[in-house]
Amino acid sequence: MKEQKVLHFHKNKKGRKMGIQLAAIDMDGTLLNEKGVLEKETANVLQEASEKGVFVVPCTGRCWDELPQELLDIKGIRYAVLSNGARIVDLKTEKTLYLHTIPFPDVSALLPMMIKTGLSYEVTYEGSSFVDDSFMAETLRVFEAAGKSYVKLLERFRFVKDLPAEVHRRKMEIEKISIRRVDPVNRELVLSFFEEHPGYTVTDFYLNGKEFSDIEINAENANKGVAIAALCEMLEIPLEEVIAIGDGHNDIPLLEAAGFGVAMSNAVEDVKSIADYITLSNRENGVATVLRKFVIGR
């Protein structure tokens, strides 16, 4: 882990003590516990941070449809970074402030590779996840293994009879493509394809010792770090006054962009290695702990 930073506070023109103005927080594996549930203690701390004038911003690989209601019920949460940074939304006005998608011609070119592998995949379009009916059983198995909260997400999925045909019919501009449960052989096939076809952001959720991985594809330069920088520019907040908290490979650009990066103790080693601080795990309300320490001040 690199040397820890010291948070320096100053006062703005109104005399308000400044330090952390925005908390950018990953969801699965970070904000949510291992069952995909937002603990009441953590929700209370998010509300308290918001009441102190800090922007609390969920930064997730999930799409708009998949934000949990208990998170949306927190009054102070107004903005969210979605689909690994492809979209920023204003939850109050329900408007998209920023969108960086994979253009339809590129999506069309990627489909043959998806079809060739025969792997289960989904595409995120206009805030929803679209899945082919033929992958319904496999998708259910994957989500059942993750827990009841994740199974409930399937109610928000858009299952269609022929996904490639649907993509072409709508000429979809895709926020994200997710390939589920990729075996080692197909993992090499997919990664080799993108080595030969650069111009995308590819996140490989592969862990040593694990047989399968998930691979997510976004447009080039679409990531949580770029998105949070864009949001901070809109809000006129320096990145130095952002705390970012995460656990997975798609959180690395977020922690690198923020003035102060925090890894969960359950984070992958690549995230821990760039963090300024390591908090408790998502089973131990690590987000609440670190917000109390560095944001709320108790």
Secondary structure, DSSP 8 states (H G I E B T S, - for coil): ---------EE-TT--EES--EEEE-IIIIIS-TTS---HHHHHHHHHHHHTT-EEEEB-SS-GGGS-HHHHT-TT--EEEEGGGTEEEETTTTEEEEE--B-HHHHHHHHHHHHHHT--EEEEETTEEEEEGGGHHHHHHHHHHH-HHHHHHGGG-EEES-HHHHHHHHT--BSEEEEEEE-HHHHHHHHHHHHHS-SEEEEEE--TT-S-EEEEEEETT-SHHHHHHHHHHHHT--GGGEEEEE-SGGGHHHHHHSSEEEE-TTS-HHHHTT-SEE---TTTTHHHHHHIIIII--
